[in-house]
Amino acid sequence: MAVAESKKSYTAEDIEVLEGLEPVRKRPSMYIGGTDARGLHHLIWEIVDNSVDEYLAGECDRIEVQLHKDLASMTVTDNGRGIPVDIHPKTKKSALETILTTLHAGGKFSNKNYARSGGLHGVGSSVVTALSEELVATVHRDGNEWQQRFKRGKPTTPVKNLRPFRGHGTSIFFRPDPEIFRRVQFHADTIRQHLEDISYVHGGLTILFADDSKNEKVELHHPEGIKTYLERIIVDDKRKAVHDLLFACEKEEDKIRVEAVLKWTESTDEHLRSYVNGIRTRAGGTHESGLRSAVAKAVKNYMDVHEIKQKGLDITPDDIREGIVSIVSVFHPEPMFQGQTKDRLNNPEMGPWVEGMVRPALESFLNNNRSIADGVLGRIILAARARQASRDAQAEVRRKTPGSKKSNLPGKLLDCRESNPDETELFIVEGQSAGGTAASGRDSRIQAVLPLKGKILNTEGLTTGKIIANQEIKDLVDTLGCGIGPSFDPHKLRYGKIILLMDADSDGYHISTLLLTFFFRHMRELIQLGKVFIGQPPLYKIEVGKQRFYARDEAAKEEVLASLGERRSFDVQRFKGLGEMNADQLKETTLSPANRVLLQVDIDSMVEADKVFAQLLGKDASERYRIIMDEAAEADDLDL
């Protein structure tokens, strides 16, 4: 969009007012995160969350989710109270129509009908209505069956009383709008996995998932809740538990309920999953902070009380939490989420609340199970000694000896001056052009840059000998300094962070995938130790006069544009690659720790990760062909 002439008038006539659900259709990414597969499936979660809220209110114990044969439409049914159909006093429309066509309309703004709820913004149902080519709401209540139809956010029929009916509940059928979404095709595996997570978090709830395309039905019901979930995670990820008896505690007070379970394993990473009112909070929040603090303090207190000391060994909270697999689930009447997608909990009181519940309970658990406590403390001491040995080894093998730099490091590496690995970062970039820009914008004291030439070798299924024969891989291994194969030692890693920094296009995604395959197959422990990150360079630059905004993706761009209102005097530039950015821009957005966003690479499930890498990059092309045929229509710039 071109910048308007400076003399052009800007008056009230230029202000556009969007009514009803028009804002949702115009800026869908603001409400569902994007118009890709993730945004498409987010519509299901919004409707399912509303049914779960009926369960949380004690009015529902069964939800049925049906994927129809066309894979392009869904029906979600619950046996709750049923959405009211009487006339709303303010809108003069039925409550059903009001809820499904009005933003910020619903029964969850107070605690009158829903003590705890995942859908607090009154946005979810109306967003689904707005973004659906067709939506049919069927309600059973007051002895009758009621129904109303909608199209692209507007009712096409009034509420109709179809017939007498004894039961109660709500059924929502919807078909997402192909004018909005790149491709309308739901994925059964994605839906089932999400529903199974919900069934674990809500132990008393039964969810029936029907996949009509395969004529399959599965009932998901886990009465033991997150206790069973924790054991499943440990088994699926092939972790070896340090103790058999898991720690579990729960508490309910002032309408806040918290459940927490955990086990120590021999893995070197910490795995924590958190939920708020049944919604996965992938970005964590105050409840996670409270749990982490509680574990560290409980173990420290246990050691102090029993006078357990290790001369010359400083045990840190990271040592204590190493290998822990834990789940914390919070039910709160007024959760403060960060954003409509509810990825992070911000309630400040929940940190002390969770800590105050878990810490004394965990201390009691350790005191009452001394054999378990001994095993856990042995695990923690080993972690502390390994960390100390790593630090000592790093002190002896300093990277900055002139001989090692000249003889072992590749010539194209633009190394940093600092010798302490805990302070340094390695940016792996795509090509010499991006490497030059990154080198100019970096902090040369702590940031190193390694440019790679083209797409690196696909290491899936290859032996170490074949891998190290490739020059680009050899340069990467030499730069990291921790070896490969039998000689691999993560404690010799020369940098504290390994950051993959690629262009935000198909080639960049491909290179990132190839690098992640290499790390997963041959240096997996670096991922488990939290050393591998993915940089997030902006895709868009938005200029308004002398102001400059950056957006990492389409959804972020939409948010920036929406915040500007309908002002026309702005310019949007889409970066084709890192080479198009100057050094100052790259530093400001991607290199500087003060401003950048890094995604830490984590492995939720070893089994699932192994399957995905084998499918995408393995020798068997049949599965890859199926995925390409299923997903190609969603790609904006497929490289064929």
Phi and psi in degrees as a GROMACS rama.xvg file:
@    title "Ramachandran Plot"
@    xaxis  label "Phi"
@    yaxis  label "Psi"
@TYPE xy
-78.9392  153.698  ALA-2
-74.7172  133.059  VAL-3
-69.6354  155.017  ALA-4
-63.2959  140.368  GLU-5
-62.1295  -25.0023  SER-6
-87.4964  -6.42377  LYS-7
-65.9481  137.364  LYS-8
-72.9548  151.619  SER-9
-131.505  103.806  TYR-10
-125.323  -178.006  THR-11
-60.8354  -27.1892  ALA-12
-65.7068  -20.2338  GLU-13
-82.5169  -8.63188  ASP-14
-85.2214  120.533  ILE-15
-98.9552  128.593  GLU-16
-106.49  116.808  VAL-17
-91.0796  128.749  LEU-18
-108.401  158.975  GLU-19
58.2875  -127.973  GLY-20
-100.246  13.7008  LEU-21
-58.0595  -39.2897  GLU-22
-59.4707  -34.8699  PRO-23
-67.2799  -43.8171  VAL-24
-71.4185  -29.9551  ARG-25
-80.4736  -36.7122  LYS-26
-127.535  63.1387  ARG-27
-61.2732  -30.9408  PRO-28
-62.5364  -27.903  SER-29
-64.7921  -25.4467  MET-30
-104.096  -30.009  TYR-31
-125.869  5.22825  ILE-32
86.3383  -9.36902  GLY-33
156.749  171.306  GLY-34
-110.241  25.0701  THR-35
-94.6814  -164.174  ASP-36
-61.9388  -36.3642  ALA-37
-64.8789  -44.6479  ARG-38
-64.2095  -37.9614  GLY-39
-59.6367  -49.0485  LEU-40
-70.2062  -23.0482  HIS-41
-60.6689  -28.8565  HIS-42
-60.7045  -40.197  LEU-43
-62.8315  -45.5682  ILE-44
-62.5225  -35.2105  TRP-45
-61.8075  -43.6421  GLU-46
-71.8756  -43.2237  ILE-47
-61.9905  -40.7757  VAL-48
-58.815  -37.0467  ASP-49
-64.6185  -38.4095  ASN-50
-68.6543  -38.3881  SER-51
-62.2978  -35.8894  VAL-52
-61.1622  -34.4369  ASP-53
-65.0373  -37.1833  GLU-54
-63.7886  -44.9561  TYR-55
-63.0247  -27.8234  LEU-56
-82.204  -0.824148  ALA-57
79.6446  18.3938  GLY-58
-111.674  3.1291  GLU-59
-153.151  141.9  CYS-60
-133.324  5.69749  ASP-61
-147.674  131.994  ARG-62
-128.047  134.75  ILE-63
-115.665  127.878  GLU-64
-119.723  121.087  VAL-65
-118.823  121.155  GLN-66
-95.6616  118.262  LEU-67
-78.0698  166.011  HIS-68
-58.9421  -30.8568  LYS-69
-74.9722  -6.9636  ASP-70
59.1681  13.1899  LEU-71
-122.594  7.03637  ALA-72
-147.821  153.553  SER-73
-135.24  154.924  MET-74
-132.967  129.772  THR-75
-119.206  123.634  VAL-76
-127.357  136.73  THR-77
-130.87  165.178  ASP-78
-106.588  39.6533  ASN-79
-80.2979  -158.097  GLY-80
-74.1519  -20.8853  ARG-81
88.3878  134.333  GLY-82
-62.729  134.476  ILE-83
-58.4432  146.162  PRO-84
-118.397  -0.448499  VAL-85
-73.9472  167.352  ASP-86
-73.3487  131.08  ILE-87
-77.9236  131.147  HIS-88
-63.3041  -28.2079  PRO-89
-90.2062  -46.946  LYS-90
-83.4997  -17.8739  THR-91
62.8334  19.8303  LYS-92
-117.5  167.72  LYS-93
-63.2275  152.408  SER-94
-60.991  -35.3331  ALA-95
-59.2322  -50.2501  LEU-96
-66.0211  -38.4938  GLU-97
-61.3666  -46.1531  THR-98
-64.9462  -39.5989  ILE-99
-87.8646  -7.03294  LEU-100
-129.461  3.91889  THR-101
-125.822  125.177  THR-102
-65.7596  142.854  LEU-103
58.572  43.0429  HIS-104
-124.471  128.741  ALA-105
173.907  178.511  GLY-106
-101.264  19.7285  GLY-107
-115.43  10.4365  LYS-108
-79.8404  -18.7979  PHE-109
-123.501  175.182  SER-110
-94.8699  13.9112  ASN-111
-64.1964  -45.7155  LYS-112
-110.586  -21.6114  ASN-113
-131.707  103.898  TYR-114
-66.5353  -36.4451  ALA-115
-138.773  140.335  ARG-116
-154.06  148.39  SER-117
-89.0366  -26.5973  GLY-118
-101.736  94.1622  GLY-119
-105.507  -11.0351  LEU-120
-94.2456  -7.9574  HIS-121
65.4229  29.5492  GLY-122
-114.421  -35.5404  VAL-123
-52.6123  -56.2127  GLY-124
-63.1506  -42.0945  SER-125
-68.1396  -31.5266  SER-126
-65.4072  -41.6686  VAL-127
-62.7782  -41.932  VAL-128
-60.5393  -45.0949  THR-129
-63.4424  -35.0401  ALA-130
-100.971  14.9802  LEU-131
-110.549  135.537  SER-132
-65.4932  -32.638  GLU-133
-150.438  135.527  GLU-134
-140.218  131.152  LEU-135
-123.482  121.234  VAL-136
-105.619  122.641  ALA-137
-117.292  126.197  THR-138
-122.031  134.633  VAL-139
-113.363  112.987  HIS-140
-169.471  163.074  ARG-141
56.0953  29.9974  ASP-142
78.5188  11.5577  GLY-143
-139.795  165.219  ASN-144
-107.324  123.004  GLU-145
-114.178  152.647  TRP-146
-151.481  144.65  GLN-147
-145.069  143.757  GLN-148
-113.658  149.263  ARG-149
-137.566  156.538  PHE-150
-143.69  119.818  LYS-151
48.7399  44.9264  ARG-152
91.4329  -1.14045  GLY-153
-125.778  142.102  LYS-154
-69.8983  139.248  PRO-155
-106.513  -11.7519  THR-156
-141.606  157.397  THR-157
-76.8209  173.857  PRO-158
-68.6528  126.958  VAL-159
-116.603  138.567  LYS-160
-88.6077  106.381  ASN-161
-82.0505  -40.7125  LEU-162
-172.34  162.308  ARG-163
-66.5832  144.37  PRO-164
-152.446  134.938  PHE-165
-81.7976  -33.3751  ARG-166
-77.8581  -169.606  GLY-167
-147.452  150.925  HIS-168
144.935  -178.453  GLY-169
-133.411  140.39  THR-170
-129.006  125.279  SER-171
-116.783  116.084  ILE-172
-100.71  133.603  PHE-173
-146.935  147.529  PHE-174
-124.898  107.128  ARG-175
-56.605  151.063  PRO-176
-81.8856  119.477  ASP-177
-66.9068  -12.8169  PRO-178
-74.0832  -19.998  GLU-179
-99.8017  -47.2138  ILE-180
-94.9383  143.243  PHE-181
-61.4097  -38.8229  ARG-182
-151.668  129.994  ARG-183
-99.6476  92.5761  VAL-184
-151.834  115.726  GLN-185
-82.3396  155.266  PHE-186
-115.601  119.726  HIS-187
-60.9824  -40.9045  ALA-188
-63.7008  -40.7305  ASP-189
-62.144  -44.5664  THR-190
-65.8413  -45.7301  ILE-191
-62.5846  -43.2667  ARG-192
-61.0442  -44.0366  GLN-193
-64.3714  -42.4472  HIS-194
-66.8617  -35.2273  LEU-195
-66.4736  -39.1747  GLU-196
-57.1447  -45.8482  ASP-197
-60.7405  -41.8447  ILE-198
-66.6158  -28.54  SER-199
-72.6656  -43.2456  TYR-200
-68.8274  -32.9434  VAL-201
-110.373  86.6883  HIS-202
-60.3512  -27.0174  GLY-203
-90.1001  0.532433  GLY-204
-97.825  138.792  LEU-205
-108.851  127.981  THR-206
-119.341  127.432  ILE-207
-105.938  121.314  LEU-208
-110.092  122.897  PHE-209
-114.357  121.65  ALA-210
-105.279  95.8276  ASP-211
-65.6455  -25.8307  ASP-212
-66.1891  -25.6697  SER-213
-115.544  1.84694  LYS-214
55.1036  45.5692  ASN-215
-119.621  144.592  GLU-216
-133.459  141.486  LYS-217
-139.084  135.863  VAL-218
-101.538  127.001  GLU-219
-110.892  112.634  LEU-220
-152.715  121.936  HIS-221
-133.845  88.9645  HIS-222
-58.7004  -29.9296  PRO-223
-80.9018  -4.12644  GLU-224
62.4025  -132.848  GLY-225
-71.0547  -14.677  ILE-226
-64.298  -47.0053  LYS-227
-64.4861  -37.7905  THR-228
-62.1056  -43.2963  TYR-229
-60.9973  -44.9406  LEU-230
-63.296  -37.5151  GLU-231
-65.4857  -40.6244  ARG-232
-61.4436  -44.3492  ILE-233
-62.7711  -42.998  ILE-234
-68.3035  -46.8946  VAL-235
-60.9888  -38.5584  ASP-236
-86.6282  2.68991  ASP-237
57.0542  42.1134  LYS-238
-91.3724  147.82  ARG-239
-101.711  119.059  LYS-240
-74.5658  144.255  ALA-241
-78.5162  -30.2808  VAL-242
-140.745  152.126  HIS-243
-80.5195  -45.0143  ASP-244
-75.3197  121.797  LEU-245
-84.3217  154.621  LEU-246
-89.9878  131.716  PHE-247
-143.047  141.526  ALA-248
-151.344  154.085  CYS-249
-151.011  156.152  GLU-250
-156.177  141.942  LYS-251
-130.932  129.195  GLU-252
-159.093  134.468  GLU-253
51.8688  43.9426  ASP-254
66.9682  10.2913  LYS-255
-106.339  127.249  ILE-256
-123.388  134.746  ARG-257
-130.615  134.303  VAL-258
-122.123  140.982  GLU-259
-143.93  138.794  ALA-260
-136.397  150.391  VAL-261
-160.732  158.685  LEU-262
-146.637  146.735  LYS-263
-88.9372  137.878  TRP-264
-124.488  174.596  THR-265
-85.1506  1.30893  GLU-266
-66.0148  159.138  SER-267
-94.2404  -2.2659  THR-268
-112.527  162.14  ASP-269
-101.117  133.378  GLU-270
-123.738  110.635  HIS-271
-124.854  127.915  LEU-272
-116.431  138.326  ARG-273
-132.555  150.406  SER-274
-138.915  149.014  TYR-275
-131.151  118.408  VAL-276
51.4416  36.8583  ASN-277
86.6807  -3.05631  GLY-278
-99.1128  129.252  ILE-279
-67.8135  124.623  ARG-280
-101.748  85.8811  THR-281
-65.9615  -28.4778  ARG-282
-91.287  8.54865  ALA-283
78.5773  -139.855  GLY-284
138.005  -165.046  GLY-285
-68.3441  -29.647  THR-286
-67.3638  -37.7205  HIS-287
-67.1673  -41.9383  GLU-288
-60.1015  -40.6739  SER-289
-63.1265  -41.1144  GLY-290
-66.6773  -45.2889  LEU-291
-61.3478  -43.5591  ARG-292
-64.4721  -39.6992  SER-293
-63.0328  -43.2264  ALA-294
-62.7062  -47.4651  VAL-295
-62.1221  -43.839  ALA-296
-70.5826  -36.7986  LYS-297
-64.2474  -44.653  ALA-298
-67.2629  -42.9481  VAL-299
-59.0735  -43.8273  LYS-300
-63.8051  -40.8922  ASN-301
-60.4629  -44.1442  TYR-302
-65.4506  -38.5059  MET-303
-67.2263  -44.4649  ASP-304
-62.796  -40.3201  VAL-305
-94.222  8.99886  HIS-306
51.0823  48.4123  GLU-307
-93.3795  111.265  ILE-308
-132.774  147.216  LYS-309
-120.773  111.045  GLN-310
-59.5641  129.11  LYS-311
75.0418  9.31227  GLY-312
-119.608  120.383  LEU-313
-98.5886  111.574  ASP-314
-91.6386  124.219  ILE-315
-102.154  164.697  THR-316
-56.8148  -34.7602  PRO-317
-63.9685  -38.1897  ASP-318
-62.9189  -41.6219  ASP-319
-65.2427  -39.9103  ILE-320
-89.1998  -5.44482  ARG-321
-61.0834  130.684  GLU-322
85.8429  -4.64273  GLY-323
-72.6542  136.681  ILE-324
-114.462  123.007  VAL-325
-144.453  156.202  SER-326
-135.378  133.911  ILE-327
-126.475  129.529  VAL-328
-124.931  123.336  SER-329
-114.499  136.329  VAL-330
-119.653  115.609  PHE-331
-131.459  136.43  HIS-332
-69.613  -26.7358  PRO-333
-137.475  66.4646  GLU-334
-70.5455  142.431  PRO-335
-106.017  102.781  MET-336
-91.1449  155.323  PHE-337
-94.7869  98.5962  GLN-338
91.9349  162.399  GLY-339
-64.968  -30.2603  GLN-340
-79.5392  -4.96702  THR-341
58.3278  47.8156  LYS-342
-87.418  -14.6242  ASP-343
-144.572  137.679  ARG-344
-94.7029  131.466  LEU-345
-113.041  -0.241189  ASN-346
-58.1654  115.434  ASN-347
-65.4864  -28.1438  PRO-348
-73.2703  -16.7653  GLU-349
-74.3695  -25.3225  MET-350
-60.6693  -59.1021  GLY-351
-61.9937  -33.2854  PRO-352
-62.6463  -51.1104  TRP-353
-66.1232  -42.2108  VAL-354
-61.2733  -42.7187  GLU-355
-65.5251  -26.0499  GLY-356
-82.8692  -46.9898  MET-357
-77.0735  -41.9827  VAL-358
-56.9188  -55.6419  ARG-359
-65.6842  -34.3755  PRO-360
-67.1307  -39.1002  ALA-361
-70.8388  -38.635  LEU-362
-59.2027  -43.7622  GLU-363
-64.5131  -40.4388  SER-364
-59.1813  -45.2498  PHE-365
-68.4325  -40.1618  LEU-366
-66.816  -33.8762  ASN-367
-86.276  -9.92363  ASN-368
-132.519  73.3372  ASN-369
-63.7181  -33.072  ARG-370
-66.139  -39.0073  SER-371
-65.2692  -43.9254  ILE-372
-60.0658  -40.0218  ALA-373
-63.7363  -42.139  ASP-374
-64.6832  -41.2423  GLY-375
-65.3408  -44.9472  VAL-376
-64.9853  -36.8297  LEU-377
-61.8597  -41.1845  GLY-378
-61.7998  -42.9362  ARG-379
-67.552  -42.079  ILE-380
-64.178  -39.6096  ILE-381
-61.2669  -41.1547  LEU-382
-63.3468  -42.2512  ALA-383
-66.0899  -40.6353  ALA-384
-66.479  -38.1234  ARG-385
-64.4187  -40.0429  ALA-386
-65.7586  -41.6494  ARG-387
-66.2821  -40.024  GLN-388
-63.2893  -38.3092  ALA-389
-62.6841  -43.8337  SER-390
-64.408  -41.4503  ARG-391
-66.4103  -39.7488  ASP-392
-65.5618  -38.4952  ALA-393
-67.3183  -33.7428  GLN-394
-67.3421  -34.2887  ALA-395
-79.6544  -36.1708  GLU-396
-102.197  68.7987  VAL-397
-72.7585  136.927  ARG-398
-68.5718  -20.4123  ARG-399
-92.465  17.0652  LYS-400
-70.5494  133.437  THR-401
-55.5416  -38.8416  PRO-402
-63.399  -45.9937  GLY-403
-66.8218  -35.1021  SER-404
-66.5362  -38.791  LYS-405
-79.976  -36.6858  LYS-406
-90.1162  -29.1138  SER-407
-107.602  -25.7231  ASN-408
-94.4152  140.145  LEU-409
-64.806  146.181  PRO-410
-64.9444  -26.574  GLY-411
-81.1389  -9.11012  LYS-412
-68.4705  127.973  LEU-413
-99.9283  90.9077  LEU-414
-78.9415  167.914  ASP-415
-101.135  169.133  CYS-416
-87.2608  -29.9951  ARG-417
-68.7267  140.851  GLU-418
-103.619  -8.21231  SER-419
-86.5388  112.137  ASN-420
-58.519  -28.5782  PRO-421
-64.2635  -19.8369  ASP-422
-104.27  -5.90366  GLU-423
-104.176  160.737  THR-424
-136.232  141.349  GLU-425
-115.253  120.42  LEU-426
-96.3791  119.571  PHE-427
-96.647  115.062  ILE-428
-118.81  166.056  VAL-429
-98.8368  104.992  GLU-430
87.5232  162.286  GLY-431
-69.577  -34.6796  GLN-432
-61.8955  -51.491  SER-433
-64.7533  -36.0126  ALA-434
-60.9917  -40.7485  GLY-435
-65.2704  -41.7093  GLY-436
-64.6927  -44.4221  THR-437
-64.8075  -38.4428  ALA-438
-63.9103  -36.8575  ALA-439
-73.7266  -30.7662  SER-440
-94.8071  -9.27536  GLY-441
-75.5447  167.802  ARG-442
-91.9932  101.087  ASP-443
-64.9616  -12.574  SER-444
-70.9227  -41.6469  ARG-445
-120.975  -8.10593  ILE-446
-114.817  125.993  GLN-447
-108.816  155.525  ALA-448
-130.768  128.417  VAL-449
-120.846  106.364  LEU-450
-80.9696  135.356  PRO-451
-104.639  146.001  LEU-452
-92.4612  108.01  LYS-453
65.5782  -157.185  GLY-454
-85.6394  128.481  LYS-455
-73.1491  171.324  ILE-456
-62.8357  138.411  LEU-457
-75.5034  108.951  ASN-458
-91.3158  2.0114  THR-459
-62.2742  119.555  GLU-460
81.6661  2.73773  GLY-461
-94.8916  151.936  LEU-462
-77.605  163.168  THR-463
-60.6363  -38.2049  THR-464
-61.2087  -43.4264  GLY-465
-68.729  -33.9773  LYS-466
-68.5738  -47.569  ILE-467
-71.7285  -14.9133  ILE-468
-73.1271  -17.9194  ALA-469
-80.0996  128.34  ASN-470
-63.6879  -41.2319  GLN-471
-64.5693  -41.2388  GLU-472
-66.3454  -42.1862  ILE-473
-60.3796  -42.7549  LYS-474
-61.1276  -40.2655  ASP-475
-66.3406  -45.3291  LEU-476
-62.6392  -44.0943  VAL-477
-62.5334  -38.2769  ASP-478
-66.3956  -43.2745  THR-479
-67.2519  -36.7877  LEU-480
81.6517  1.6981  GLY-481
-101.763  6.33107  CYS-482
75.2477  -177.002  GLY-483
-151.602  155.074  ILE-484
69.2141  -138.813  GLY-485
-62.0446  -26.0747  PRO-486
-89.3982  3.0123  SER-487
-64.92  126.835  PHE-488
-139.776  104.328  ASP-489
-60.8609  -22.0999  PRO-490
-73.2174  -11.7477  HIS-491
-96.015  6.68458  LYS-492
-57.6985  133.145  LEU-493
-86.8935  -6.62369  ARG-494
-135.769  146.501  TYR-495
-75.7066  -30.1651  GLY-496
-132.022  136.674  LYS-497
-111.481  115.44  ILE-498
-116.48  117.641  ILE-499
-83.5747  118.576  LEU-500
-124.213  96.6485  LEU-501
-120.68  163.911  MET-502
-62.4334  148.841  ASP-503
-85.5729  56.7093  ALA-504
-139  -178.016  ASP-505
-60.9817  -39.9908  SER-506
-63.3721  -43.2208  ASP-507
-62.6452  -42.3629  GLY-508
-63.6489  -38.8268  TYR-509
-64.5573  -44.9817  HIS-510
-63.8521  -41.8983  ILE-511
-59.3024  -42.1473  SER-512
-64.1056  -41.3306  THR-513
-63.4485  -41.3161  LEU-514
-66.4873  -41.7937  LEU-515
-63.9309  -36.9829  LEU-516
-60.1617  -44.941  THR-517
-59.4778  -48.6813  PHE-518
-65.7619  -41.1646  PHE-519
-65.7  -41.534  PHE-520
-82.6063  -32.1058  ARG-521
-122.07  -15.2579  HIS-522
-141.379  46.4381  MET-523
-58.0586  -32.9355  ARG-524
-64.1788  -26.4077  GLU-525
-65.1147  -36.3983  LEU-526
-68.0006  -45.3885  ILE-527
-64.1897  -28.7227  GLN-528
-82.9195  -1.11511  LEU-529
75.9251  29.7737  GLY-530
-92.4672  -17.5154  LYS-531
-103.154  131.296  VAL-532
-132.892  160.47  PHE-533
-118.576  121.823  ILE-534
-71.3322  154.188  GLY-535
-122.633  77.0859  GLN-536
-68.3562  150.23  PRO-537
-70.4892  148.508  PRO-538
-95.345  -23.8205  LEU-539
-131.131  147.188  TYR-540
-119.079  131.089  LYS-541
-121.486  120.802  ILE-542
-113.078  131.042  GLU-543
-128.371  99.6498  VAL-544
62.2249  -122.491  GLY-545
-91.8852  -3.34248  LYS-546
-84.4245  147.887  GLN-547
-136.088  129.478  ARG-548
-122.514  150.245  PHE-549
-122.011  146.63  TYR-550
-132.13  129.599  ALA-551
-74.86  -25.9104  ARG-552
-154.528  -174.751  ASP-553
-61.6752  -42.7465  GLU-554
-62.8162  -42.7673  ALA-555
-65.8836  -37.7067  ALA-556
-61.5695  -42.8797  LYS-557
-61.704  -37.8252  GLU-558
-65.4033  -41.9737  GLU-559
-63.2103  -47.3526  VAL-560
-62.2649  -38.9086  LEU-561
-65.6531  -36.1976  ALA-562
-68.335  -22.9784  SER-563
-83.8446  -6.4068  LEU-564
71.6669  -150.009  GLY-565
-101.553  29.8663  GLU-566
-65.8924  135.048  ARG-567
-97.5108  -9.42637  ARG-568
-88.7525  63.5875  SER-569
-141.099  158.937  PHE-570
-125.613  132.379  ASP-571
-112.546  123.586  VAL-572
-118.073  131.426  GLN-573
-101.37  119.565  ARG-574
-74.8096  130.873  PHE-575
-84.3795  -18.7121  LYS-576
-176.3  171.957  GLY-577
-63.7202  -29.4733  LEU-578
-64.1432  -20.0161  GLY-579
-80.3464  -16.0585  GLU-580
-89.8748  145.207  MET-581
-83.7427  169.353  ASN-582
-60.5425  -38.7394  ALA-583
-65.0521  -41.5369  ASP-584
-65.461  -42.5217  GLN-585
-65.5608  -38.8099  LEU-586
-64.6542  -45.8597  LYS-587
-63.117  -37.0392  GLU-588
-101.351  -28.0513  THR-589
-130.147  -30.5103  THR-590
-93.9467  -37.9654  LEU-591
-70.4228  122.362  SER-592
-58.3057  -23.1752  PRO-593
-71.5688  -28.5862  ALA-594
-117.281  -24.8713  ASN-595
-72.0015  165.954  ARG-596
-122.64  122.942  VAL-597
-113.874  137.324  LEU-598
-98.6647  117.493  LEU-599
-78.6649  128.759  GLN-600
-74.6304  125.381  VAL-601
-133.987  158.93  ASP-602
-119.979  105.692  ILE-603
-67.7762  -42.3177  ASP-604
-141.545  118.827  SER-605
-60.5884  -39.9586  MET-606
-62.4439  -46.9891  VAL-607
-67.0396  -40.8846  GLU-608
-62.709  -43.5049  ALA-609
-59.4601  -41.9439  ASP-610
-64.8454  -43.3228  LYS-611
-65.7013  -45.8715  VAL-612
-62.9798  -39.3324  PHE-613
-64.9989  -38.8176  ALA-614
-67.6928  -46.1793  GLN-615
-76.8894  -33.1822  LEU-616
-129.854  4.21116  LEU-617
-77.1272  177.516  GLY-618
-74.1637  -25.7335  LYS-619
-77.9179  109.371  ASP-620
-84.0848  -12.8356  ALA-621
-64.3729  -43.755  SER-622
-67.74  -38.3188  GLU-623
-63.8699  -39.827  ARG-624
-61.7385  -41.9851  TYR-625
-62.1945  -43.1723  ARG-626
-64.0408  -42.9018  ILE-627
-61.8949  -43.8215  ILE-628
-66.3452  -34.637  MET-629
-74.7626  -35.5218  ASP-630
-106.221  -13.6489  GLU-631
-57.611  -34.1839  ALA-632
-65.7733  -17.486  ALA-633
-87.7013  -10.9496  GLU-634
-81.3042  135.01  ALA-635
-78.8569  -39.7726  ASP-636
-138.717  60.0434  ASP-637
-63.0231  131.866  LEU-638
-92.4707  97.1305  ASP-639
